[in-house]
Amino acid sequence: MLRCNMAWRPGRARNTEQKEPVMATKKSAPKSADKALDQMTDTAADAMAAFTDPAAFADAARDQYETALKSFNDGAEKIRMQTEETMTTARESFETASERMRAVGADAMTAAREEMTEAVDFANELAKAKSITDALEIQRDYWTRLFETRVERARAMHEASVEATRDAFEPFNRTFTTAFSFVPAFDKFFPFSAK
């Protein structure tokens, strides 16, 4: 149903003689809306009755406070238990990571000793070379072996470091996963993120 309102618009001088018509639409309310309105009126009347009776208001407030306090205490207890579990697991994983890093350090020391031994052997072989061609061949073999060995050791050290770090931070990842498991995924809020 359409109706016409005579309204004053901002930016124009107010003239009571000249008003411009503005068209507005009005939909008729469905019958379920009338029922909802009656229900809201009844609820509001009950709420007003609770305010007029101080004892009922105090009881309702106390019940609400106790419910909120119980919910808070339950949540705090759950967080305390998760924190204790996380810290215990973190301590264990840091100890494991520390042991792995000690092993990596020991491997590095062993590798340094081996390289020093190989360098001494290289110098002895180079001193025994009978020609420049032999000396160049000895040097090429030594540097090739040294490069390949260092690359392999660096790869092994990198993998050990990554594993140690991954193990050390595993409890934190698990904690964050469980802590935010009740939060809806972002793709529900932002559907464009899945594109």
Residue pairs with C-beta under 8 A, 6 or more apart in sequence:
1 25
1 26
1 27
1 28
2 23
2 24
2 25
2 26
3 23
3 24
3 26
4 21
4 22
4 23
4 24
5 21
5 22
5 24
6 19
6 20
6 21
6 22
7 19
7 20
7 22
8 14
8 19
9 20
9 22
49 56
50 56
50 57
50 60
51 57
82 175
82 178
82 179
86 171
86 172
86 174
86 175
89 170
89 171
89 174
90 168
90 171
90 172
93 167
93 168
93 169
93 170
93 171
94 168
96 164
96 167
96 168
97 164
97 165
97 167
97 168
100 160
100 163
100 164
100 167
101 160
101 161
101 164
103 160
104 157
104 160
104 161
104 164
107 153
107 156
107 157
108 153
108 157
111 149
111 153
114 149
115 146
115 149
118 142
118 145
118 146
122 138
122 139
122 142
125 138
125 142
126 135
126 138
126 139
129 135
129 138
186 193
187 193
187 194
